[in-house]
């Protein structure tokens, strides 16, 4: 009887979702949604989710589970995440009722210059082509932050040692796993880049072609590397043999005898690795319709930009009875927030960001007033940034006028993964980690089995710009791992990969949950809308063909369909202790959610 009631409720929810989004929602696979107690894990990969869940079942907490699951993703999803990259972690600690964020973002080496991506052979100073020359080079590699972020999270807030947390991933790398369609397709789409490097070719193209779906893939070199971290700690990575191998790979890329494109070496050294530190930063805090959303602050633009969108939307009555107008306002708020993001946000240790002004009520009112009843008439329209300086009220101002900002080419990668965990004590983690492009730089560190990031391509390759390359600087990110509290006492954790679409995906999920009242699985599965101050607004899931999509086109919006936007995961801890966890049903092949006690 209870099961019949649950199915009936789910059917009603799906019907509501259809009406509010305007397109049929995909069916929810059994593994994409889980409900129960005593902890949960949701990731893009079933093996990583199971490893995180096993940690919880053995008494580990949410932080332990997050690190163990992330290490497993470094094995099974090595083109999106791993120890060669970086990330941001947002942690809720139940006992002290507080939110902490850890900044494990990659960092520019000391040899970095503002002309980092200028073509050295161009007499006019032209930029190197974004692909393949920028993304597949030593120039693009930043100092990885992921191993130290794992160690820092565990030592501060976990119950396991790094060695204990890495054991399941070591076994996964040694024993191998069945190759799925997503893994094989990511190798295939990077085949030309991977074939340029001997170490990458040997691991992912051993017979000159991608591994077959269903074949068994093993990575003994990565198992060896994880074992070194387990036995020697992060010093092996930042001051020892792994670090030396990273520096050599960047300075002398392991190319084949005649690579299909020019591979430019970089200047990262062992001293750059030695100087790296994880930053513990305060979260961004945004109130929205009775909810409180906690996000990642600079150098991530995620929490600040989503916060500006929510502050703009707060002044509108977003009615379910007028869905085209609701989504029109969301799109235009995103357009304005991205204009401000692009003009002002950068690493706070290098940039005087006018944050008080950007977050002031007065400034938000000026931005909200720009939203009319239709999209801008010019399809190529780009919103100008606002002027936050009159609203600064800064006791020690350094900006007296708007800084000049060069026009960027807007290139950005989309390789990221997101996971969420919770435990029996009520702690929760929202964690996003990345290599930047899918497949990162394309360079596997010889003998160590992991791909290096190309995160420095997240810098704007022009100057002056708040996100211009500088020595020791961290490139601005769009990652937006989010934790939220509801007015009724629910605790939510959610986020998504997807480059700059991360921000709009988080906004869309929050609007689905808060303004439209969708259940979490439907809020994640719904078609997505992404406006990033471009001429067109990207959509997925056939949204452009829906009634709402057609109405938006009638309001002057140019909708650009793309195969998919993001791959979210989330969970809700209710006041009674029950947990609902959800992953994508379809995007990136579908994710997996599990609970300790179903």
VORONU-939438 format. One line per 5 residues: number of its first residue (from 1); their letters; for each residue x, y, z of C-alpha. Coordinates in Angstrom, 3 decimals, always signed. Example, Ala and Ser with C-alpha at 12.3 -4.5 7.8 and 13.67 -1.06 7.14 Angstrom:
2
1> as> +12.300:-4.500:+7.800 | +13.670:-1.060:+7.140 $
// end
This chain:
598
1> xxxxx> +0.000:+0.000:+0.000 | +2.789:+2.439:+0.964 | +4.580:+1.640:-2.293 | +1.391:+2.371:-4.304 | +1.023:+5.697:-2.500 $
6> xxxxx> +4.664:+6.589:-3.227 | +4.198:+5.785:-6.936 | +1.037:+7.864:-7.055 | +2.808:+10.820:-5.435 | +5.710:+10.496:-7.890 $
11> xxxxx> +3.245:+10.479:-10.771 | +1.622:+13.674:-9.517 | +5.073:+15.295:-9.151 | +5.997:+14.363:-12.724 | +2.758:+15.877:-14.020 $
16> xxxxx> +3.423:+19.072:-12.075 | +6.971:+19.145:-13.445 | +5.659:+18.811:-16.991 | +3.354:+21.785:-16.509 | +5.953:+24.015:-14.900 $
21> xxxxx> +8.838:+23.258:-17.275 | +6.860:+22.788:-20.462 | +8.459:+19.526:-21.616 | +8.110:+15.927:-20.452 | +10.616:+15.142:-17.720 $
26> xxxxx> +12.772:+12.058:-18.260 | +11.852:+8.966:-16.311 | +13.863:+8.580:-13.132 | +16.097:+5.466:-13.249 | +16.159:+3.438:-10.060 $
31> xxxxx> +19.755:+4.433:-9.281 | +19.289:+8.189:-9.855 | +17.096:+8.731:-6.769 | +17.410:+7.307:-3.268 | +15.567:+8.026:-0.033 $
36> xxxxx> +16.372:+6.864:+3.482 | +18.389:+7.707:+6.574 | +21.869:+7.881:+8.118 | +23.693:+9.365:+5.164 | +23.738:+9.622:+1.390 $
41> xxxxx> +26.072:+9.996:-1.595 | +25.292:+11.182:-5.123 | +27.850:+11.371:-7.954 | +28.068:+10.892:-11.715 | +29.469:+7.372:-11.315 $
46> xxxxx> +28.005:+4.300:-9.593 | +31.417:+3.010:-8.470 | +32.344:+6.309:-6.813 | +28.921:+6.561:-5.169 | +29.246:+3.028:-3.786 $
51> xxxxx> +32.730:+3.730:-2.431 | +31.481:+6.856:-0.653 | +28.527:+4.918:+0.753 | +30.771:+2.118:+2.012 | +32.799:+4.711:+3.927 $
56> xxxxx> +29.607:+5.959:+5.601 | +28.517:+2.425:+6.448 | +31.865:+1.815:+8.154 | +31.360:+4.851:+10.385 | +33.043:+7.577:+8.340 $
61> xxxxx> +31.497:+11.009:+8.095 | +30.407:+13.116:+5.119 | +33.877:+14.595:+4.646 | +35.507:+11.147:+4.607 | +32.927:+9.938:+2.075 $
66> xxxxx> +33.434:+12.988:-0.148 | +37.211:+12.472:-0.342 | +36.913:+8.707:-0.930 | +34.302:+9.236:-3.671 | +36.402:+11.985:-5.284 $
71> xxxxx> +39.480:+9.745:-5.304 | +37.395:+7.058:-7.000 | +36.209:+9.566:-9.615 | +39.885:+10.239:-10.320 | +40.028:+6.616:-11.456 $
76> xxxxx> +36.674:+6.102:-13.184 | +36.122:+9.677:-14.478 | +39.746:+10.757:-15.053 | +38.910:+13.222:-17.838 | +36.878:+15.472:-15.527 $
81> xxxxx> +38.652:+15.184:-12.194 | +41.705:+13.869:-10.410 | +44.803:+14.787:-8.465 | +46.133:+16.745:-11.437 | +43.429:+19.386:-10.964 $
86> xxxxx> +41.691:+21.460:-8.312 | +38.320:+22.227:-6.798 | +36.120:+23.909:-4.221 | +34.459:+22.215:-1.254 | +31.543:+23.609:+0.779 $
91> xxxxx> +31.047:+21.826:+4.112 | +28.185:+22.038:+6.624 | +29.116:+20.975:+10.161 | +26.020:+20.062:+12.139 | +27.534:+20.178:+15.628 $
96> xxxxx> +28.730:+23.777:+15.326 | +25.978:+24.728:+12.851 | +28.327:+26.448:+10.428 | +29.392:+26.395:+6.793 | +33.068:+26.352:+5.755 $
101> xxxxx> +34.569:+26.507:+2.292 | +37.921:+25.137:+1.125 | +39.647:+26.690:-1.882 | +41.760:+24.073:-3.669 | +41.885:+26.047:-6.916 $
106> xxxxx> +44.893:+25.618:-9.200 | +47.474:+28.426:-9.080 | +49.679:+30.054:-11.710 | +53.413:+29.268:-11.489 | +55.894:+32.022:-10.615 $
111> xxxxx> +57.046:+32.152:-14.241 | +53.585:+33.201:-15.471 | +53.363:+36.490:-17.377 | +50.416:+38.544:-18.571 | +51.331:+37.481:-22.123 $
116> xxxxx> +50.999:+33.807:-21.175 | +49.009:+32.811:-24.250 | +50.516:+35.160:-26.818 | +51.896:+33.330:-29.849 | +55.698:+33.654:-29.482 $
121> xxxxx> +56.067:+33.564:-33.272 | +53.452:+36.207:-34.032 | +54.985:+39.597:-34.943 | +51.676:+41.288:-34.041 | +51.219:+39.522:-30.692 $
126> xxxxx> +48.277:+37.359:-31.716 | +46.946:+34.841:-29.211 | +47.620:+31.155:-29.642 | +44.579:+29.275:-30.969 | +42.495:+28.117:-28.017 $
131> xxxxx> +42.413:+24.555:-29.343 | +44.637:+22.694:-29.549 | +47.587:+24.991:-28.757 | +46.443:+26.682:-25.556 | +44.571:+23.795:-23.999 $
136> xxxxx> +47.209:+21.154:-24.812 | +50.390:+22.780:-23.558 | +52.596:+23.131:-20.539 | +51.637:+26.810:-20.481 | +48.098:+25.920:-19.397 $
141> xxxxx> +49.022:+23.780:-16.381 | +48.422:+25.308:-12.969 | +49.685:+23.981:-9.646 | +47.164:+21.257:-8.705 | +45.251:+21.760:-5.455 $
146> xxxxx> +43.212:+18.569:-5.157 | +45.569:+16.339:-3.106 | +46.182:+19.038:-0.483 | +42.471:+19.894:-0.382 | +41.681:+16.255:+0.411 $
151> xxxxx> +44.329:+16.158:+3.138 | +43.180:+19.474:+4.600 | +39.512:+18.484:+4.630 | +40.274:+15.179:+6.359 | +42.672:+16.607:+8.942 $
156> xxxxx> +40.302:+19.420:+9.891 | +36.862:+17.832:+9.637 | +37.153:+14.126:+8.797 | +37.635:+10.974:+10.857 | +39.808:+9.028:+8.384 $
161> xxxxx> +43.423:+9.544:+7.426 | +44.262:+10.267:+3.803 | +45.743:+6.752:+3.576 | +42.469:+5.196:+4.738 | +40.357:+7.340:+2.412 $
166> xxxxx> +42.461:+6.361:-0.616 | +42.335:+2.574:-0.140 | +39.103:+1.916:-2.102 | +40.330:+4.007:-5.044 | +43.671:+2.163:-5.014 $
171> xxxxx> +41.782:-1.129:-5.319 | +39.595:+0.292:-8.116 | +42.640:+1.436:-10.091 | +44.426:-1.890:-9.622 | +41.491:-4.198:-10.282 $
176> xxxxx> +39.964:-2.076:-13.006 | +36.377:-1.515:-14.094 | +34.157:-2.024:-17.101 | +34.404:+0.758:-19.679 | +31.053:+2.436:-20.268 $
181> xxxxx> +29.912:+4.484:-23.262 | +30.654:+7.812:-21.563 | +34.281:+6.850:-20.777 | +34.873:+5.557:-24.302 | +33.297:+8.613:-25.951 $
186> xxxxx> +35.442:+11.008:-23.934 | +38.586:+9.202:-25.070 | +37.283:+9.282:-28.637 | +36.566:+13.018:-28.607 | +40.107:+13.628:-27.315 $
191> xxxxx> +41.798:+11.052:-29.521 | +43.808:+13.545:-31.585 | +45.095:+15.324:-28.454 | +45.787:+12.145:-26.516 | +47.710:+10.687:-29.465 $
196> xxxxx> +50.130:+13.635:-29.299 | +51.570:+12.456:-25.945 | +53.352:+9.140:-25.483 | +52.196:+8.620:-21.890 | +48.559:+9.430:-22.668 $
201> xxxxx> +48.576:+7.310:-25.780 | +49.966:+4.338:-23.860 | +47.247:+4.581:-21.186 | +44.134:+5.508:-23.165 | +44.976:+4.507:-26.763 $
206> xxxxx> +47.122:+1.391:-26.270 | +46.191:-0.061:-29.672 | +45.741:+3.279:-31.365 | +42.023:+3.469:-30.606 | +39.777:+4.113:-27.572 $
211> xxxxx> +39.008:+1.233:-25.206 | +35.964:-0.764:-26.259 | +32.751:-0.437:-24.287 | +32.594:-3.387:-21.913 | +36.358:-3.944:-21.833 $
216> xxxxx> +38.215:-3.789:-18.526 | +40.321:-0.704:-17.864 | +43.105:-0.722:-15.260 | +45.453:+2.052:-14.178 | +48.290:+0.525:-12.128 $
221> xxxxx> +50.353:+3.723:-12.341 | +47.586:+5.711:-10.655 | +47.294:+2.993:-8.004 | +51.030:+3.421:-7.397 | +50.613:+7.202:-7.123 $
226> xxxxx> +47.724:+6.927:-4.671 | +49.792:+4.457:-2.650 | +52.672:+6.958:-2.498 | +50.228:+9.579:-1.186 | +48.915:+7.082:+1.353 $
231> xxxxx> +52.388:+6.129:+2.587 | +54.246:+9.457:+2.367 | +51.413:+11.986:+2.563 | +51.024:+15.024:+0.327 | +54.738:+15.838:+0.624 $
236> xxxxx> +55.289:+13.182:-2.063 | +53.154:+15.308:-4.370 | +54.235:+18.832:-3.452 | +57.862:+18.270:-2.455 | +58.802:+14.775:-3.622 $
241> xxxxx> +58.971:+12.423:-6.563 | +55.431:+13.004:-7.861 | +56.017:+16.755:-7.874 | +59.306:+16.361:-9.687 | +57.559:+14.274:-12.338 $
246> xxxxx> +54.831:+16.930:-12.719 | +57.416:+19.685:-13.206 | +59.291:+17.624:-15.789 | +56.070:+16.859:-17.683 | +55.161:+20.566:-17.859 $
251> xxxxx> +58.658:+21.725:-18.831 | +59.301:+18.846:-21.251 | +55.914:+17.632:-22.501 | +56.076:+13.905:-23.399 | +55.153:+14.350:-27.053 $
256> xxxxx> +55.413:+11.791:-29.800 | +58.240:+12.278:-32.314 | +56.047:+14.321:-34.655 | +53.051:+15.705:-32.749 | +50.080:+16.785:-34.895 $
261> xxxxx> +50.214:+20.289:-33.410 | +52.738:+22.508:-31.678 | +53.031:+21.786:-27.930 | +54.576:+24.673:-25.992 | +56.256:+23.833:-22.660 $
266> xxxxx> +55.442:+25.656:-19.436 | +57.421:+26.951:-16.512 | +55.925:+25.162:-13.490 | +58.615:+24.056:-11.023 | +58.857:+21.983:-7.864 $
271> xxxxx> +59.146:+25.261:-5.949 | +55.726:+26.293:-7.284 | +54.284:+23.073:-5.908 | +56.065:+23.584:-2.587 | +54.535:+27.045:-2.162 $
276> xxxxx> +50.956:+25.913:-2.756 | +48.421:+26.235:+0.082 | +44.719:+25.516:+0.435 | +42.712:+28.557:+1.549 | +39.918:+28.327:+4.128 $
281> xxxxx> +37.463:+31.034:+3.113 | +34.111:+32.294:+4.403 | +31.124:+31.269:+2.281 | +28.995:+33.687:+0.346 | +25.581:+34.054:+2.000 $
286> xxxxx> +22.477:+34.961:-0.010 | +18.914:+35.165:+1.353 | +16.227:+34.253:-1.177 | +12.502:+33.943:-0.424 | +13.077:+32.600:+3.089 $
291> xxxxx> +15.947:+30.329:+2.057 | +19.607:+31.004:+2.854 | +22.081:+29.898:+0.212 | +25.771:+29.373:+1.001 | +28.266:+29.298:-1.849 $
296> xxxxx> +31.888:+29.583:-2.828 | +33.513:+33.002:-2.782 | +36.394:+34.331:-4.851 | +38.390:+33.200:-6.732 | +35.232:+31.337:-7.702 $
301> xxxxx> +32.602:+33.628:-9.170 | +29.923:+31.005:-8.498 | +28.512:+32.148:-5.163 | +28.725:+35.864:-5.970 | +27.142:+35.615:-9.427 $
306> xxxxx> +24.326:+33.294:-8.385 | +23.812:+35.640:-5.427 | +23.392:+38.641:-7.735 | +20.851:+36.746:-9.840 | +18.835:+35.815:-6.742 $
311> xxxxx> +18.965:+39.363:-5.374 | +17.654:+40.725:-8.678 | +14.896:+38.097:-8.834 | +13.859:+38.717:-5.216 | +12.316:+42.018:-6.315 $
316> xxxxx> +9.980:+40.308:-8.780 | +6.863:+38.282:-8.106 | +7.688:+35.123:-10.017 | +4.295:+33.572:-10.637 | +3.679:+29.978:-11.663 $
321> xxxxx> +0.685:+31.305:-13.601 | +2.994:+33.192:-16.000 | +5.928:+30.882:-16.646 | +7.222:+32.615:-19.798 | +7.582:+35.874:-17.862 $
326> xxxxx> +9.207:+34.031:-14.944 | +11.904:+32.488:-17.149 | +12.290:+35.752:-19.102 | +13.251:+37.485:-15.868 | +15.625:+34.681:-14.898 $
331> xxxxx> +17.361:+34.923:-18.287 | +17.721:+38.712:-18.091 | +18.951:+38.605:-14.479 | +21.607:+36.091:-15.548 | +22.633:+38.365:-18.433 $
336> xxxxx> +23.196:+41.332:-16.099 | +24.959:+39.294:-13.401 | +27.388:+37.862:-15.950 | +28.175:+41.361:-17.244 | +29.211:+42.355:-13.712 $
341> xxxxx> +31.065:+39.077:-13.127 | +33.122:+39.474:-16.263 | +34.060:+43.082:-15.477 | +34.916:+42.938:-11.770 | +35.612:+39.477:-10.362 $
346> xxxxx> +39.050:+37.919:-9.946 | +41.416:+36.459:-7.364 | +40.865:+38.675:-4.264 | +44.567:+38.486:-3.392 | +45.317:+40.355:-6.644 $
351> xxxxx> +42.163:+42.303:-7.470 | +40.349:+45.047:-5.572 | +36.856:+43.639:-6.147 | +34.076:+46.171:-5.335 | +32.091:+43.472:-3.568 $
356> xxxxx> +30.154:+45.649:-1.068 | +28.901:+47.762:-3.936 | +28.012:+44.793:-6.126 | +25.988:+43.257:-3.288 | +24.313:+46.471:-2.083 $
361> xxxxx> +20.556:+46.921:-2.314 | +20.981:+50.180:-4.211 | +23.147:+48.638:-6.916 | +20.826:+45.633:-7.252 | +17.869:+48.007:-7.753 $
366> xxxxx> +19.674:+49.715:-10.643 | +20.272:+46.354:-12.311 | +16.724:+45.109:-11.734 | +15.307:+48.297:-13.275 | +16.975:+47.394:-16.595 $
371> xxxxx> +14.770:+44.319:-17.058 | +11.793:+45.096:-19.268 | +9.060:+42.941:-20.699 | +11.043:+41.714:-23.698 | +14.530:+40.554:-24.580 $
376> xxxxx> +16.899:+43.177:-26.037 | +15.968:+43.936:-29.641 | +19.496:+43.378:-30.986 | +20.280:+39.634:-31.124 | +23.972:+40.470:-30.661 $
381> xxxxx> +23.300:+42.602:-27.559 | +25.759:+42.390:-24.652 | +24.780:+43.996:-21.356 | +27.221:+46.565:-19.990 | +28.460:+46.145:-16.425 $
386> xxxxx> +26.896:+48.360:-13.806 | +28.778:+50.865:-11.659 | +28.962:+49.633:-8.060 | +31.335:+52.353:-6.813 | +28.673:+54.841:-5.631 $
391> xxxxx> +27.354:+52.053:-3.390 | +30.716:+50.894:-2.005 | +30.827:+52.645:+1.396 | +34.368:+51.291:+1.703 | +36.368:+52.665:+4.674 $
396> xxxxx> +39.626:+52.040:+2.795 | +38.794:+52.522:-0.885 | +41.384:+51.983:-3.582 | +39.090:+52.189:-6.596 | +38.096:+55.755:-7.441 $
401> xxxxx> +36.874:+55.042:-10.947 | +35.774:+52.138:-13.064 | +38.827:+50.114:-14.156 | +39.428:+49.573:-17.880 | +38.624:+46.036:-18.918 $
406> xxxxx> +39.794:+44.486:-22.193 | +37.344:+42.404:-24.205 | +37.908:+38.682:-23.637 | +37.438:+35.904:-26.177 | +35.243:+34.139:-23.629 $
411> xxxxx> +36.735:+30.659:-24.080 | +36.152:+28.326:-21.169 | +36.309:+24.596:-20.497 | +33.505:+22.331:-19.351 | +35.267:+19.440:-17.617 $
416> xxxxx> +34.135:+19.281:-14.023 | +32.370:+16.837:-11.747 | +30.177:+17.418:-8.724 | +29.281:+15.227:-5.767 | +27.288:+15.540:-2.550 $
421> xxxxx> +27.479:+13.569:+0.691 | +25.786:+13.567:+4.090 | +26.116:+11.441:+7.219 | +24.201:+10.208:+10.257 | +25.278:+13.253:+12.294 $
426> xxxxx> +23.715:+15.696:+9.803 | +26.954:+16.961:+8.231 | +26.904:+17.599:+4.483 | +29.396:+18.302:+1.683 | +28.907:+19.896:-1.721 $
431> xxxxx> +32.127:+19.369:-3.676 | +33.137:+20.344:-7.199 | +36.469:+19.343:-8.733 | +37.911:+19.802:-12.193 | +40.683:+19.512:-14.774 $
436> xxxxx> +39.177:+22.387:-16.849 | +38.732:+20.934:-20.376 | +37.446:+17.401:-20.801 | +40.737:+15.542:-20.722 | +42.543:+18.507:-19.149 $
441> xxxxx> +45.826:+19.332:-20.867 | +45.851:+15.880:-22.448 | +49.164:+15.096:-20.732 | +49.402:+12.054:-18.453 | +52.338:+12.338:-16.050 $
446> xxxxx> +54.591:+9.456:-17.246 | +54.681:+6.599:-14.755 | +52.059:+8.131:-12.455 | +48.804:+7.650:-14.364 | +46.977:+10.977:-13.962 $
451> xxxxx> +46.170:+13.819:-16.345 | +47.356:+17.357:-15.649 | +44.882:+20.228:-15.715 | +44.810:+23.072:-18.223 | +43.203:+25.417:-15.705 $
456> xxxxx> +45.223:+28.494:-16.657 | +43.071:+28.744:-19.785 | +40.418:+30.013:-17.351 | +42.389:+33.265:-17.245 | +41.261:+35.941:-19.679 $
461> xxxxx> +44.133:+36.113:-22.160 | +43.887:+39.911:-22.422 | +44.837:+42.833:-20.230 | +44.031:+44.935:-18.357 | +41.507:+42.548:-16.843 $
466> xxxxx> +40.734:+41.401:-13.270 | +41.226:+37.834:-14.488 | +44.462:+38.401:-16.437 | +47.329:+35.929:-15.812 | +49.830:+36.828:-13.059 $
471> xxxxx> +52.406:+34.836:-11.054 | +50.799:+32.980:-8.140 | +47.288:+34.066:-9.112 | +44.311:+31.710:-9.147 | +42.147:+31.937:-12.284 $
476> xxxxx> +38.543:+32.939:-11.780 | +36.232:+29.952:-11.627 | +32.520:+29.407:-12.240 | +32.251:+26.483:-9.821 | +29.271:+26.876:-7.514 $
481> xxxxx> +28.949:+24.050:-4.968 | +25.952:+25.142:-2.904 | +24.436:+24.410:+0.493 | +21.076:+25.925:+1.471 | +18.649:+26.061:+4.351 $
486> xxxxx> +14.904:+26.153:+3.774 | +12.364:+28.033:+5.921 | +11.051:+24.669:+7.142 | +14.432:+23.409:+8.347 | +15.560:+21.348:+5.364 $
491> xxxxx> +19.276:+21.357:+4.538 | +20.066:+21.137:+0.836 | +23.348:+20.462:-0.983 | +23.561:+20.655:-4.767 | +25.659:+21.705:-7.739 $
496> xxxxx> +26.675:+20.769:-11.260 | +29.666:+20.679:-13.614 | +29.666:+22.576:-16.893 | +32.106:+25.507:-17.046 | +30.339:+28.856:-16.928 $
501> xxxxx> +26.972:+27.059:-17.284 | +27.490:+25.860:-13.693 | +26.213:+29.217:-12.464 | +23.042:+29.159:-14.548 | +22.405:+25.497:-13.728 $
506> xxxxx> +22.542:+26.235:-10.001 | +20.185:+29.184:-10.544 | +17.797:+27.000:-12.518 | +17.735:+24.230:-9.919 | +17.122:+26.777:-7.151 $
511> xxxxx> +14.265:+28.434:-9.080 | +12.758:+25.013:-9.767 | +12.923:+24.141:-6.069 | +12.045:+27.457:-4.461 | +9.822:+29.324:-6.923 $
516> xxxxx> +8.195:+26.385:-8.707 | +8.109:+23.917:-5.815 | +9.471:+20.975:-7.815 | +10.811:+17.960:-5.904 | +14.596:+17.660:-6.040 $
521> xxxxx> +14.755:+14.858:-8.658 | +12.519:+16.814:-11.042 | +14.367:+20.079:-10.345 | +17.578:+18.323:-11.468 | +16.077:+16.482:-14.453 $
526> xxxxx> +14.250:+19.513:-15.888 | +15.391:+21.193:-19.134 | +18.023:+23.889:-18.565 | +18.317:+27.510:-19.655 | +21.665:+29.341:-19.682 $
531> xxxxx> +22.249:+33.019:-20.494 | +25.816:+34.236:-19.904 | +25.640:+37.710:-21.481 | +25.793:+36.294:-24.966 | +23.591:+36.905:-27.956 $
536> xxxxx> +21.710:+33.633:-27.602 | +20.437:+31.690:-24.601 | +21.452:+28.037:-24.553 | +18.814:+25.427:-23.698 | +18.707:+21.652:-23.520 $
541> xxxxx> +16.087:+18.934:-23.216 | +14.078:+20.255:-26.151 | +13.059:+23.352:-24.191 | +13.010:+25.495:-27.341 | +10.156:+23.367:-28.693 $
546> xxxxx> +8.019:+23.609:-25.549 | +5.166:+26.051:-25.109 | +7.262:+28.107:-22.691 | +10.214:+28.061:-25.070 | +8.058:+29.260:-27.960 $
551> xxxxx> +6.659:+32.020:-25.746 | +10.190:+33.149:-24.881 | +11.027:+33.241:-28.578 | +7.950:+35.420:-28.968 | +9.426:+37.767:-26.354 $
556> xxxxx> +12.513:+38.193:-28.524 | +14.801:+35.566:-27.005 | +17.113:+33.613:-29.285 | +17.204:+30.047:-27.954 | +20.163:+27.890:-28.952 $
561> xxxxx> +19.624:+24.150:-28.368 | +22.676:+22.203:-27.171 | +22.933:+18.465:-26.394 | +23.117:+18.917:-22.625 | +23.938:+21.448:-19.924 $
566> xxxxx> +25.628:+20.217:-16.766 | +25.213:+17.010:-14.764 | +23.861:+17.878:-11.329 | +23.707:+16.010:-8.047 | +21.949:+17.023:-4.861 $
571> xxxxx> +20.442:+15.954:-1.571 | +17.983:+17.186:+1.030 | +18.222:+16.400:+4.761 | +14.787:+16.884:+6.327 | +14.228:+17.900:+9.963 $
576> xxxxx> +13.087:+14.350:+10.799 | +16.431:+12.974:+9.586 | +15.210:+11.429:+6.338 | +17.333:+12.135:+3.270 | +16.422:+12.430:-0.399 $
581> xxxxx> +19.393:+12.177:-2.770 | +19.227:+12.634:-6.543 | +21.535:+12.549:-9.552 | +20.995:+13.079:-13.260 | +18.722:+10.525:-14.924 $
586> xxxxx> +20.177:+11.051:-18.432 | +22.842:+13.780:-18.765 | +26.405:+12.358:-19.025 | +24.904:+8.910:-19.115 | +23.077:+9.360:-15.803 $
591> xxxxx> +24.384:+9.498:-12.247 | +23.839:+7.453:-9.100 | +22.397:+8.288:-5.678 | +22.496:+5.951:-2.664 | +21.533:+6.114:+1.020 $
596> xxx> +22.889:+4.131:+3.980 | +19.504:+2.901:+5.223 | +16.909:+2.899:+2.413 $
// end
